[in-house]
Amino acid sequence: MERKNETAKLKLGIPKGSLQDSTIELFKRAGYKIQVSSRSYFPSIDDPEIECMLIRAQEMSRYVEKGVLDAGLTGADWISENSSDVVEICELVYSKQTSRPVRWVLAVPDESTIQSVKDLEGKTISTEAINITKRYLELKGVNANVEFSWGATEIKPPYLCDAIVEITETGSSLRANKLRIVDTIMESTTRFIMNNSSYKEDWKRQKAERLGLLLRGAIAAEERVGLMCNVPRKNIEAIISLLPSIQSPTISQLDDPDWVAVNTVIEERISRELIPLLKEGGASGIVEYPLNKLIP
């Protein structure tokens, strides 16, 4: 992959705000070191072919669409909210607290008489996602007043509005503010997106696609570990039957013809049950090791 212009860079938007720290950590696991200064919106990155800029996720797709940025990371929800025409390089399932999609939900106070979206006819809804909410209400055939919220949306009902449409990962903030969920409007995950014109440039497209590959690999490895052990050849079938694997485990002959080495990848959460079973099955020299990237 060769740049025609050696000064050309991929202008990359990093989401500022709730996703910032988890994004920088993801890049670190993918092999990129990003350093952020409190006085600058232009973080440094240890890749001379990339130029980073901090942009709020809510605005990212608009700036990518306009070509101010070649590429960026933002939620599918904000791409939808802005109706942005961009190219999606890949989906990256990570968020602020978890590795699950986030949800935009319709919520009301616990004591509210509202039980369904139909009960919001003529009522007021407060949200940051104006367009998403309006499209949802139109689909449900409900006429309600949708007001933009500048923040702290959870504290507004019942005094400033009847309901809210808010993003949640675990629902803990809603419960803390005595709110209950009436309906889930949409689920969203982070997307790596690119400007249409930039995508047509071979160098920028290849750079973005290779970056996307490494980011996906870092996510795939996040909750997995490598596992290797030595196994008597006579026990190999029993040991293999214990091993859940992305693919068949790698089996290598050792110097001793009666023994083989087994190498595989497993979910970290099952290792504590699996390792004792392997030991009981005759395995020895069992080693568990962390993974940075996992490329299928």
Secondary structure, DSSP 8 states (H G I E B T S, - for coil): ---SSTT--EEEEEEESTTHHHHHHHHHHHT--EE--TT-SS-EES-TTEEEEEEEHHHHHHHHHHTSSSEEEEEHHHHHHHT---EEEEEE---SS-SS-EEEEEEEETT-S--SGGGGTT-EEEES-HHHHHHHHHHHT---EEEE--S-GGG-TTTT-SEEEEEESSSHHHHHTTEEEEEEEEEE-EEEEE-HHHHTSHHHHHHHHHHHHHHHHHHHHTTEEEEEEEEEGGGHHHHHHH---SS--EEEE-SSTTEEEEEEEEEGGGHHHHHHHHHHTT-EEEEEEE-S----
